[in-house]
Amino acid sequence: MATRSCFPSGGSLSPEGLLREIQINLLECKVCFEKFSSQQRERRPQNLSCGHVLCLECITALSHPLLRKLECPFCRQLCSVDSTSHCQVLSDLQELLLSWTPLSALPHWTKGGFSLATSLTSTTLHLCTTFGGWGTLTNPTGLAIFRSSGIIVVVHDGKKRVVVFTAQGKKLYSFGLKEKASGKICYPVDVAVTPCGFVVVTDAGDKSVKVFTSRGNHVLMIKDIFQVPWGVDTDSCGHILVSDIQAGNLSQVKVDYPRGVILEHHVAISDLQHPKAVACCHVTGNAAVMEHFANDGRQHTRLKVFTKDFHILYQTDSFSLSLQSTVRLNMSGVVFDKDGDVIVFDSDQGIIWSLGKLQNGPVLTPLVADHLIHPVGLVPMNNTLIVLDSGDHTVKIYSAKLDHGPIK
């Protein structure tokens, strides 16, 4: 059975966390997200000839009825339905876990008086809705939202690079054909939505930033001022902030959107180390940038927060934060919530944390640790978190209250 490691290295998970990761990453079908079950024939885990595992129902749905062949949704290898076999090891693992100690009876690991398991149980949000999945989304990289309507925008590696969903997860339309041309999108990395409803996409393929209307009509291509544009966000005035991972800077671009012209461009912050994620706070005007660098042969990240005039306000790195928690936190992305608190996520471990307002240093509060594989985008909205998970090509909505309906 071919699998990729989805678990954090270094033994950082508690027994509860390890069981959750096994259940999420091994014991559910990554096409329909239903739990495997040996008792239900359609939910039985089946080995494809390539080594990946799907439930019987998904194999039947994806295969050609006459040729009895299907393309593996993960590695694209052509597999025969007749060569599939029951994955006995997963059935045995599931039976073993069901007969083991319930999660609630497991001890909480503590360090320095901080109980990770207790905190996650008492403070985290609950998964309410999941949508997208392979086929609808392919290796998604960026997420944004229309604040007035809750409509969700995702950029991914599909034929049309931008996909638009309702707040409930219904696909509305898509745009941005995969081409190296004005009005097309070659390699989208990130996306933002301006306060007046324009969609801004960073395109590393032709080293540009592209602006579209909410319906996908091309407005403007900003080119020849970036080396490799990466993260993007807009402030409350609609000014565009773009990180350039190769140039090592953060640019601010002011645009007249109705006329489709650039009013002003300048490098707001220079001498950054491979900056990627960018976030603007609409409450304070502060901006945050996530740097990526190597130290002693290991990859690290550093969060820098700037005032609206781009003066350094605060900075911390992954090593410093790890000293305050029971897990090694390696920050991947950053956003601000409606109160101006800083929220970061760890793509490798699938964890989302609040750092607070940072005036007196970070106050780590775990928000999400369940059902995430590899988060790459995050948007706070009212009392929910909308998360883009490239690990299973989905959008996931978390809430403190289970008021979004059942998990789909």
Phi, psi and chi 1 to 4 in degrees:
 res  aa     phi    psi   chi1   chi2   chi3   chi4
   1 MET       -  117.3  179.8  179.6   66.2      -
   2 ALA   -83.6  125.2      -      -      -      -
   3 THR  -137.3  157.1   60.9      -      -      -
   4 ARG  -108.4  149.7   68.0  177.0 -178.8   84.8
   5 SER   -72.5  120.1  176.7      -      -      -
   6 CYS  -107.5    7.0  -62.2      -      -      -
   7 PHE  -104.2  145.0  -52.0  115.3      -      -
   8 PRO   -60.7  145.2  -20.6   31.3      -      -
   9 SER   -84.2  164.2   59.6      -      -      -
  10 GLY    84.1   12.6      -      -      -      -
  11 GLY    63.2   36.7      -      -      -      -
  12 SER   -84.4  -10.0   59.7      -      -      -
  13 LEU   -87.5  143.6  -77.1  177.5      -      -
  14 SER   -75.8  168.2   66.5      -      -      -
  15 PRO   -55.6  -40.8  -28.0   35.7      -      -
  16 GLU   -60.6  -47.1  -86.5 -168.7  -34.6      -
  17 GLY   -63.6  -39.2      -      -      -      -
  18 LEU   -63.7  -42.3 -177.9   59.6      -      -
  19 LEU   -64.1  -40.1  -76.5 -179.1      -      -
  20 ARG   -62.0  -42.7  -79.0 -164.3  -62.2  -92.2
  21 GLU   -64.5  -39.8  -68.5  -62.6  -35.1      -
  22 ILE   -62.6  -44.5  -69.5  173.2      -      -
  23 GLN   -64.9  -38.4  -69.8  167.7  -18.4      -
  24 ILE   -77.4  -44.6  -65.6  166.9      -      -
  25 ASN   -90.1  -21.1  -68.1  -57.0      -      -
  26 LEU  -117.6  -31.6  -64.4  179.7      -      -
  27 LEU  -104.1   19.8  -61.0 -177.7      -      -
  28 GLU  -137.0  149.9   69.9  175.2   27.8      -
  29 CYS   -72.1  128.7  174.9      -      -      -
  30 LYS   -85.0   10.0  -70.2  -54.5  176.1 -173.1
  31 VAL  -101.5  -50.6  175.0      -      -      -
  32 CYS  -103.4  -10.3   64.0      -      -      -
  33 PHE    65.1   20.5  -52.5  109.9      -      -
  34 GLU   -90.1  147.6  -65.1  -72.4  -15.4      -
  35 LYS   -68.0  139.5  -65.5  -68.3 -177.1 -174.8
  36 PHE   -64.5  148.3  -69.7  128.1      -      -
  37 SER  -152.1  124.1  172.2      -      -      -
  38 SER   -75.5  -20.3  -61.6      -      -      -
  39 GLN   -78.5  -29.4  -76.8   68.9   43.8      -
  40 GLN  -101.0  118.8  -65.9  178.1  -93.1      -
  41 ARG   -57.4  -42.6 -176.9  176.6 -178.6  -83.8
  42 GLU   -70.8  -16.7   66.7  -85.3   11.2      -
  43 ARG  -102.2    7.3  -62.6  -67.3  172.9 -138.3
  44 ARG   -68.5  134.5  -65.4 -176.3   66.7 -174.9
  45 PRO   -71.9  130.5   26.2  -32.7      -      -
  46 GLN  -123.1  133.9  -62.0  -68.4  113.8      -
  47 ASN   -80.1  128.6  -68.5  -51.8      -      -
  48 LEU   -85.2  162.9  -64.0  179.4      -      -
  49 SER   -64.0  -21.3   56.5      -      -      -
  50 CYS   -80.5  -13.5   62.3      -      -      -
  51 GLY   107.8  -15.0      -      -      -      -
  52 HIS   -78.7  159.7  -71.6  106.2      -      -
  53 VAL  -121.3  129.4 -179.6      -      -      -
  54 LEU  -130.1  163.0  -81.1   66.6      -      -
  55 CYS   -78.2  158.5   70.7      -      -      -
  56 LEU   -60.9  -37.0 -177.2   59.4      -      -
  57 GLU   -63.7  -41.8 -176.0  175.2   57.0      -
  58 CYS   -69.4  -36.0  -73.9      -      -      -
  59 ILE   -61.9  -43.4  -70.8  176.4      -      -
  60 THR   -63.9  -42.2  -56.8      -      -      -
  61 ALA   -69.0  -33.9      -      -      -      -
  62 LEU   -88.9  -13.1  -66.0  173.5      -      -
  63 SER   -89.3  153.9   61.2      -      -      -
  64 HIS   -74.6  129.5 -168.7  -76.3      -      -
  65 PRO   -65.4  -27.3   21.7  -32.2      -      -
  66 LEU   -96.8  -46.4  -62.1  179.2      -      -
  67 LEU   -75.7  -20.1  -60.0  178.1      -      -
  68 ARG    52.5   47.0  -67.1 -175.8   59.9   76.6
  69 LYS  -133.5  154.7  -66.4 -178.1 -178.4  -64.0
  70 LEU  -144.7  154.8   74.0  151.7      -      -
  71 GLU   -93.2  124.1 -171.9 -179.9   68.8      -
  72 CYS   -58.1  127.0  173.6      -      -      -
  73 PRO   -69.7   -7.4   24.7  -33.0      -      -
  74 PHE  -105.9  -45.5  -53.1  108.8      -      -
  75 CYS  -111.6   -5.1   67.3      -      -      -
  76 ARG    69.0   12.5  -42.1  -49.3  -68.4  177.7
  77 GLN   -74.2  141.0 -179.8  176.2  -39.9      -
  78 LEU   -79.0  124.8 -168.1   63.2      -      -
  79 CYS  -124.4  147.7  -57.6      -      -      -
  80 SER   -91.1  136.6  169.5      -      -      -
  81 VAL   -63.3  -35.8  173.3      -      -      -
  82 ASP   -69.8  -16.7  -62.2  -36.1      -      -
  83 SER   -95.6    1.9   66.0      -      -      -
  84 THR   -73.3  156.4   61.8      -      -      -
  85 SER  -144.9  155.8   60.4      -      -      -
  86 HIS   -66.6  133.1  176.2   59.5      -      -
  87 CYS   -87.1   88.9 -173.1      -      -      -
  88 GLN   -66.9  -32.6 -173.3   63.3   45.0      -
  89 VAL   -64.5  -36.3   64.4      -      -      -
  90 LEU   -71.3  -36.7  -74.3 -173.7      -      -
  91 SER   -64.0  -41.4  -65.3      -      -      -
  92 ASP   -65.5  -41.3  -68.1  -15.9      -      -
  93 LEU   -62.6  -42.7  177.6   60.7      -      -
  94 GLN   -63.3  -42.5 -167.7  169.1   43.6      -
  95 GLU   -64.9  -38.0 -174.8  175.2  -17.0      -
  96 LEU   -64.2  -43.5  175.6   65.5      -      -
  97 LEU   -67.5  -36.8  -68.5  179.5      -      -
  98 LEU   -65.8  -29.5  -72.4  174.0      -      -
  99 SER   -90.7   -1.8   63.4      -      -      -
 100 TRP   -89.3  179.6 -153.6   27.9      -      -
 101 THR   -60.6  132.7  -53.4      -      -      -
 102 PRO   -61.1  153.7   16.5  -26.4      -      -
 103 LEU   -58.5  -37.7  -70.3  178.9      -      -
 104 SER   -66.2  -20.5   58.6      -      -      -
 105 ALA   -92.0   -5.8      -      -      -      -
 106 LEU   -74.0  145.4  -71.4  171.9      -      -
 107 PRO   -70.5  152.7   26.1  -33.7      -      -
 108 HIS   -91.8  131.2  -66.2  161.9      -      -
 109 TRP   -83.4  135.6  -74.8   12.9      -      -
 110 THR  -128.2  155.4   61.6      -      -      -
 111 LYS  -151.4  121.2 -179.0  178.0 -179.8 -179.4
 112 GLY    63.8   27.7      -      -      -      -
 113 GLY    84.5   -0.3      -      -      -      -
 114 PHE  -103.9  116.7  176.0   75.1      -      -
 115 SER   -97.1  107.4  172.6      -      -      -
 116 LEU   -61.7  -46.8  178.3   64.1      -      -
 117 ALA   -62.9  -42.9      -      -      -      -
 118 THR   -63.8  -44.0  -58.6      -      -      -
 119 SER   -65.4  -41.2  -63.1      -      -      -
 120 LEU   -63.6  -38.0  -70.4  178.1      -      -
 121 THR   -67.5  -37.4  -57.8      -      -      -
 122 SER   -92.0  -21.2   60.3      -      -      -
 123 THR  -118.8  -14.9   64.2      -      -      -
 124 THR   -77.2  162.4   55.1      -      -      -
 125 LEU   -89.8  162.7  -54.8  175.0      -      -
 126 HIS  -107.6  142.3  -54.6  -75.8      -      -
 127 LEU   -71.7  123.1  178.6   61.2      -      -
 128 CYS  -110.2  -37.9  -60.4      -      -      -
 129 THR  -143.8  139.8  -55.7      -      -      -
 130 THR  -130.7  133.5  -61.2      -      -      -
 131 PHE  -148.4  168.8   58.5   88.8      -      -
 132 GLY   103.2 -119.0      -      -      -      -
 133 GLY    90.9  164.6      -      -      -      -
 134 TRP   -58.0  133.8 -176.1  -89.8      -      -
 135 GLY   105.8  -53.5      -      -      -      -
 136 THR   -74.7  -42.0  -57.1      -      -      -
 137 LEU  -127.6  139.2  -65.6  174.8      -      -
 138 THR  -128.1  112.6  -55.0      -      -      -
 139 ASN    46.6   60.2  -59.9  -37.0      -      -
 140 PRO   -67.1  149.6   27.0  -35.0      -      -
 141 THR  -128.5  -20.4   55.3      -      -      -
 142 GLY  -144.5  151.4      -      -      -      -
 143 LEU  -140.6  139.2  171.6   75.1      -      -
 144 ALA  -149.9  172.9      -      -      -      -
 145 ILE  -146.4  144.6 -168.3  168.7      -      -
 146 PHE   -82.2  110.8  -70.9   87.1      -      -
 147 ARG   -62.1  -35.2  -65.7  -75.7  174.4 -177.8
 148 SER   -70.7  -31.9   58.4      -      -      -
 149 SER  -114.8  -17.2   61.2      -      -      -
 150 GLY    81.1    4.9      -      -      -      -
 151 ILE   -66.0  137.2  -72.7  176.6      -      -
 152 ILE  -106.2  136.8  -62.6  166.1      -      -
 153 VAL  -120.2  131.6 -177.4      -      -      -
 154 VAL  -129.7  137.5  177.3      -      -      -
 155 VAL  -105.1  141.8  -69.2      -      -      -
 156 HIS  -153.7 -172.1   72.2  135.9      -      -
 157 ASP   -99.1   28.2 -165.2   29.7      -      -
 158 GLY   -83.8  179.5      -      -      -      -
 159 LYS   -60.9  -43.4 -175.5  177.0 -179.8 -179.4
 160 LYS  -105.7  122.3  -69.0 -174.1  176.9 -179.3
 161 ARG   -77.1  -20.3  -56.6  -55.8 -139.0  174.8
 162 VAL  -116.3  126.6 -177.2      -      -      -
 163 VAL  -119.5  135.4 -173.7      -      -      -
 164 VAL  -116.6  129.1 -178.7      -      -      -
 165 PHE  -121.0  155.4  -61.0   91.3      -      -
 166 THR   -71.3  170.0   66.3      -      -      -
 167 ALA   -63.8  -21.1      -      -      -      -
 168 GLN   -91.6   -3.5  -68.5   72.5   38.1      -
 169 GLY   100.1    6.1      -      -      -      -
 170 LYS   -81.9  130.1  178.9 -178.1  178.0 -178.5
 171 LYS   -70.2  128.0 -178.9  179.8  175.4 -179.4
 172 LEU   -95.4  -54.7  -66.6  174.3      -      -
 173 TYR  -167.6  172.7   52.3   89.7      -      -
 174 SER  -141.2  159.3   56.1      -      -      -
 175 PHE  -157.2  174.1   62.2   87.2      -      -
 176 GLY    85.7   74.4      -      -      -      -
 177 LEU   -60.5  151.2  -73.1  171.9      -      -
 178 LYS   -77.3   89.6 -179.5 -178.3  177.3 -179.8
 179 GLU  -152.5  160.7  -70.0 -177.7   28.9      -
 180 LYS   -96.1   79.9 -133.5  180.0 -159.0 -177.4
 181 ALA  -160.1  163.9      -      -      -      -
 182 SER   -63.0  131.3  177.5      -      -      -
 183 GLY    86.9  -10.9      -      -      -      -
 184 LYS  -107.8  171.6  -43.7  -62.4 -174.8 -167.6
 185 ILE  -132.4  120.6  -57.5  173.6      -      -
 186 CYS   -84.6  -61.3 -177.4      -      -      -
 187 TYR  -137.0   87.7 -176.8   76.4      -      -
 188 PRO   -71.9  139.2   29.6  -34.3      -      -
 189 VAL  -113.2  -45.9  179.0      -      -      -
 190 ASP  -145.3  165.7 -159.5    5.4      -      -
 191 VAL  -144.6  148.2   62.2      -      -      -
 192 ALA  -140.9  159.0      -      -      -      -
 193 VAL  -121.8  127.8  173.8      -      -      -
 194 THR   -74.9  160.5   70.9      -      -      -
 195 PRO   -57.3  -27.8  -27.0   36.2      -      -
 196 CYS   -94.0    8.6   52.5      -      -      -
 197 GLY    94.0   20.0      -      -      -      -
 198 PHE   -94.1  147.0  -71.1   86.4      -      -
 199 VAL  -101.0  126.7  177.8      -      -      -
 200 VAL  -116.4  127.2 -175.8      -      -      -
 201 VAL  -125.4  132.4  178.8      -      -      -
 202 THR   -87.2  129.6   49.6      -      -      -
 203 ASP  -118.4  100.9 -169.9  -19.4      -      -
 204 ALA   -72.9  -16.9      -      -      -      -
 205 GLY   -65.4  -43.6      -      -      -      -
 206 ASP  -117.9   19.7   59.1    8.3      -      -
 207 LYS    56.4   49.5  -56.8  175.5 -178.7  178.6
 208 SER  -138.5  169.9   69.1      -      -      -
 209 VAL  -119.9  131.6  171.9      -      -      -
 210 LYS  -120.3  139.4  -67.0  166.4 -178.9  174.4
 211 VAL  -116.6  133.5 -179.1      -      -      -
 212 PHE  -129.5  158.9  -59.1   85.5      -      -
 213 THR   -73.4  172.0   66.0      -      -      -
 214 SER   -62.8  -22.6   60.4      -      -      -
 215 ARG   -94.7    1.1  -63.6  -65.8  -57.8 -179.3
 216 GLY    97.9    7.5      -      -      -      -
 217 ASN   -77.0  133.0  -63.2  -41.0      -      -
 218 HIS   -71.6  133.3 -177.5 -115.3      -      -
 219 VAL  -110.8  -45.0  173.9      -      -      -
 220 LEU  -161.4  143.0  174.1   66.9      -      -
 221 MET  -118.7  121.8 -179.9  167.3   70.9      -
 222 ILE   -98.3  110.7  -52.9  168.5      -      -
 223 LYS  -134.6  166.0 -163.0  171.8  170.5   62.5
 224 ASP    69.6   11.3  -59.7  -34.6      -      -
 225 ILE  -123.0    0.1   58.8  177.1      -      -
 226 PHE  -122.1  151.4  -54.9  108.7      -      -
 227 GLN   -93.1  -57.9  -67.3 -175.2   31.5      -
 228 VAL  -140.7   91.3 -179.5      -      -      -
 229 PRO   -66.4  142.6   25.8  -33.1      -      -
 230 TRP  -130.8  -90.3 -156.4  -93.7      -      -
 231 GLY   -79.5  153.4      -      -      -      -
 232 VAL  -147.7  144.0   65.1      -      -      -
 233 ASP  -155.2  167.4 -158.8    0.6      -      -
 234 THR  -125.5  147.8   63.2      -      -      -
 235 ASP   -87.5 -174.8   62.3   20.2      -      -
 236 SER   -66.8  -18.0   57.9      -      -      -
 237 CYS   -92.7   -3.6  -60.8      -      -      -
 238 GLY    88.8    4.8      -      -      -      -
 239 HIS   -70.1  140.0  -56.7  -30.6      -      -
 240 ILE   -94.6  130.6  -57.0  170.6      -      -
 241 LEU  -109.7  128.2  -72.7 -176.6      -      -
 242 VAL  -130.9  128.9 -178.8      -      -      -
 243 SER   -89.6  143.3   65.1      -      -      -
 244 ASP  -117.3  107.2 -168.5  -41.3      -      -
 245 ILE   -67.3  -29.3 -171.5  173.3      -      -
 246 GLN   -88.2  -41.4 -173.1  165.7  -41.4      -
 247 ALA   -75.0  -21.5      -      -      -      -
 248 GLY    71.5   42.6      -      -      -      -
 249 ASN  -144.8  173.5   61.1   37.7      -      -
 250 LEU  -123.7  121.9 -177.6   72.7      -      -
 251 SER  -105.1  148.2  -68.3      -      -      -
 252 GLN  -114.6  129.1 -175.9 -174.1   63.6      -
 253 VAL  -122.9  124.9 -175.8      -      -      -
 254 LYS  -102.0  130.9  -61.5  179.4 -179.7  179.8
 255 VAL  -127.9  141.0  173.1      -      -      -
 256 ASP   -92.2   97.3 -176.4  -28.0      -      -
 257 TYR   -66.0  -45.1  -66.7  100.3      -      -
 258 PRO   -59.0  -35.6  -26.1   35.7      -      -
 259 ARG   -92.6  -13.3  -67.8 -164.3  -62.7  146.0
 260 GLY    68.6   43.0      -      -      -      -
 261 VAL  -132.1  152.3  -63.7      -      -      -
 262 ILE   -84.6  126.9  -59.5  173.0      -      -
 263 LEU   -90.1  -38.1  -61.2  177.0      -      -
 264 GLU  -161.3  144.2 -178.6 -174.5  -23.7      -
 265 HIS  -139.4  134.6  162.4 -101.8      -      -
 266 HIS  -153.5  153.8   74.5  -80.2      -      -
 267 VAL   -80.4  112.6  175.0      -      -      -
 268 ALA   -80.1  -37.9      -      -      -      -
 269 ILE  -139.0  131.4  -54.8  167.3      -      -
 270 SER  -119.4 -179.2   56.9      -      -      -
 271 ASP    58.8   37.4  -61.9  -36.8      -      -
 272 LEU   -93.3  152.5  -63.8  171.5      -      -
 273 GLN  -100.2  104.9  -64.8 -170.7   52.1      -
 274 HIS    43.6   61.1  -61.1   93.6      -      -
 275 PRO   -71.1  138.2   28.8  -35.1      -      -
 276 LYS  -122.2  -85.6  -70.1 -173.1  176.5 -179.1
 277 ALA   -66.5  141.1      -      -      -      -
 278 VAL  -131.5  142.7  178.6      -      -      -
 279 ALA  -144.8  142.9      -      -      -      -
 280 CYS  -116.4  138.1  -66.0      -      -      -
 281 CYS   -96.9  118.9  179.6      -      -      -
 282 HIS   -78.4   -9.0  -71.6 -166.2      -      -
 283 VAL   -85.8  -49.8  178.1      -      -      -
 284 THR  -104.0  -18.3   62.1      -      -      -
 285 GLY    84.7   -1.9      -      -      -      -
 286 ASN   -65.2  155.7  -67.2  -17.2      -      -
 287 ALA  -125.7  145.8      -      -      -      -
 288 ALA  -125.7  142.7      -      -      -      -
 289 VAL  -133.6  141.0 -177.5      -      -      -
 290 MET  -107.7  117.4 -165.7   69.8   70.9      -
 291 GLU   -93.8  151.7  -66.5 -179.0  -67.7      -
 292 HIS  -126.1  128.8  -64.4 -111.0      -      -
 293 PHE  -152.1  163.1   59.7   96.8      -      -
 294 ALA  -105.9  141.0      -      -      -      -
 295 ASN  -145.0  122.2 -173.2   13.8      -      -
 296 ASP    56.6   36.8  -62.1  -32.1      -      -
 297 GLY    79.4    1.2      -      -      -      -
 298 ARG  -114.6  148.0  -60.1 -177.1   66.6  177.6
 299 GLN   -82.4  134.0  -68.3  -62.6  -43.6      -
 300 HIS  -131.5  163.0  -64.4  -89.0      -      -
 301 THR  -128.0  151.8   52.9      -      -      -
 302 ARG  -134.6  130.0  178.2  167.0   49.0 -131.8
 303 LEU   -96.1  127.8  170.0   66.2      -      -
 304 LYS  -121.1  131.6  -72.2 -174.2  174.4  179.9
 305 VAL  -115.1  131.4  179.7      -      -      -
 306 PHE  -119.9  154.5  -60.2   86.2      -      -
 307 THR   -71.9  173.7   65.9      -      -      -
 308 LYS   -64.7  -18.0   60.4 -178.4  178.9 -178.8
 309 ASP   -95.8    9.5  -61.0  -41.2      -      -
 310 PHE    67.6   36.8  -57.7  108.2      -      -
 311 HIS   -98.1  138.4  -60.8  -62.2      -      -
 312 ILE   -61.8  131.9 -173.1   69.4      -      -
 313 LEU  -110.8  -40.4 -175.0   65.7      -      -
 314 TYR  -163.4  149.6  179.6   83.7      -      -
 315 GLN  -148.3  149.9   70.5  177.0   34.7      -
 316 THR  -152.0  162.9 -172.0      -      -      -
 317 ASP  -127.3  171.9   55.3   44.9      -      -
 318 SER   -62.7  -35.6   51.2      -      -      -
 319 PHE   -65.3  -45.1  177.1   75.4      -      -
 320 SER   -61.9  -41.2  -60.3      -      -      -
 321 LEU   -67.9  -35.0  -70.3  177.2      -      -
 322 SER   -64.3  -26.6  -63.2      -      -      -
 323 LEU   -68.9  -18.7  -64.1  176.9      -      -
 324 GLN   -98.3    0.3  -57.6 -179.5   41.3      -
 325 SER  -135.6  174.9   69.9      -      -      -
 326 THR   -90.4   -1.2   56.4      -      -      -
 327 VAL  -123.8  157.2  -62.7      -      -      -
 328 ARG   -83.6  106.1 -177.0  179.2 -179.3  -85.8
 329 LEU   -91.1  118.5  179.3   61.7      -      -
 330 ASN  -114.9   99.1 -168.4   32.6      -      -
 331 MET   -63.5  137.0  -61.3  175.6  -69.3      -
 332 SER  -116.1  -39.3  -51.4      -      -      -
 333 GLY  -141.0  166.4      -      -      -      -
 334 VAL  -146.2  143.9   57.7      -      -      -
 335 VAL  -144.2  167.1  -63.6      -      -      -
 336 PHE  -110.3  142.8  -67.7   94.2      -      -
 337 ASP   -90.7 -176.6   70.3    8.1      -      -
 338 LYS   -66.6  -17.4   61.3 -177.1  177.7   62.5
 339 ASP   -97.6    0.2  -61.6  -42.8      -      -
 340 GLY    89.0    5.4      -      -      -      -
 341 ASP   -72.9  148.3  -71.7   -1.9      -      -
 342 VAL   -90.8  130.7  175.2      -      -      -
 343 ILE  -120.6  132.0  -61.2  175.6      -      -
 344 VAL  -123.3  158.0  -62.2      -      -      -
 345 PHE  -132.6  153.3   58.1   84.4      -      -
 346 ASP  -110.5  107.7 -176.5  -27.9      -      -
 347 SER   -66.3  -34.6  -65.9      -      -      -
 348 ASP   -70.4  -40.2  -65.3  -28.4      -      -
 349 GLN   -99.1   -9.0  -62.1 -170.5   83.7      -
 350 GLY    67.6   47.4      -      -      -      -
 351 ILE  -130.0  141.7  -57.5  175.7      -      -
 352 ILE  -119.5  132.2  -59.8  173.8      -      -
 353 TRP  -127.6  148.6  -59.2   76.0      -      -
 354 SER   -97.7  136.6  170.5      -      -      -
 355 LEU  -103.6   -0.3  -57.3 -174.9      -      -
 356 GLY    77.9 -158.3      -      -      -      -
 357 LYS   -91.1   -9.4  -69.3 -175.1  169.8   55.3
 358 LEU    73.7    2.0  -60.2  178.2      -      -
 359 GLN   -59.3  -42.1  -70.3   97.8  -28.9      -
 360 ASN  -112.4   30.8  -59.7  -48.4      -      -
 361 GLY    95.3  164.0      -      -      -      -
 362 PRO   -72.6  141.1   26.5  -33.8      -      -
 363 VAL  -116.2  102.9  178.4      -      -      -
 364 LEU   -75.3  123.0  -86.4   69.8      -      -
 365 THR  -129.3  114.5  -56.1      -      -      -
 366 PRO   -68.1  134.5   23.9  -31.0      -      -
 367 LEU  -110.4  -44.6  -61.1  176.6      -      -
 368 VAL  -139.0  133.3  174.6      -      -      -
 369 ALA  -141.9    1.4      -      -      -      -
 370 ASP  -111.1  145.5  -72.4  -23.7      -      -
 371 HIS    65.8   16.6  -57.0  -71.9      -      -
 372 LEU  -109.4  135.6  -77.7 -179.7      -      -
 373 ILE  -106.2  -57.4  -58.3  173.2      -      -
 374 HIS  -148.0   77.3 -168.1   79.2      -      -
 375 PRO   -66.2  136.6   24.3  -33.2      -      -
 376 VAL  -127.5   -8.1  -66.5      -      -      -
 377 GLY  -149.8  149.9      -      -      -      -
 378 LEU  -152.7  134.8  171.4   65.0      -      -
 379 VAL  -136.8  119.0  176.0      -      -      -
 380 PRO   -77.2  138.3   -9.9   26.0      -      -
 381 MET  -144.5  111.2  179.8   71.1  175.6      -
 382 ASN    55.0 -119.1  -61.6  -34.2      -      -
 383 ASN  -105.3   27.2  -65.5  -43.5      -      -
 384 THR  -127.6  162.2   64.9      -      -      -
 385 LEU  -118.9  126.8  -73.1 -179.5      -      -
 386 ILE  -102.5  120.4  -55.7  170.3      -      -
 387 VAL  -120.4  134.8 -175.1      -      -      -
 388 LEU   -98.2  119.6 -178.0   62.5      -      -
 389 ASP  -113.1  105.5 -166.9  -21.1      -      -
 390 SER   -75.5  -13.8   69.7      -      -      -
 391 GLY   -62.6  -37.1      -      -      -      -
 392 ASP  -126.3   17.9   53.6   11.0      -      -
 393 HIS    60.2   44.5  -41.5  -82.1      -      -
 394 THR  -131.6  164.8   61.4      -      -      -
 395 VAL  -107.9  133.0  176.7      -      -      -
 396 LYS  -125.3  134.8  -63.1  171.0  179.0  176.5
 397 ILE  -112.5  123.9  -60.5  178.9      -      -
 398 TYR  -111.6  142.4  -68.9   81.5      -      -
 399 SER  -144.1  153.9  174.6      -      -      -
 400 ALA   -70.4  -26.0      -      -      -      -
 401 LYS  -117.7  142.9  -63.4 -180.0  179.3  179.5
 402 LEU   -82.4   65.7  -64.4  174.2      -      -
 403 ASP  -113.0   13.8   53.9    2.3      -      -
 404 HIS  -103.6   11.4  -74.8  -97.8      -      -
 405 GLY    89.2 -178.7      -      -      -      -
 406 PRO   -72.5  160.7   26.5  -34.1      -      -
 407 ILE   -69.0  131.1  -61.3  174.1      -      -
 408 LYS  -105.6      -  -62.4  178.7 -179.3  179.9
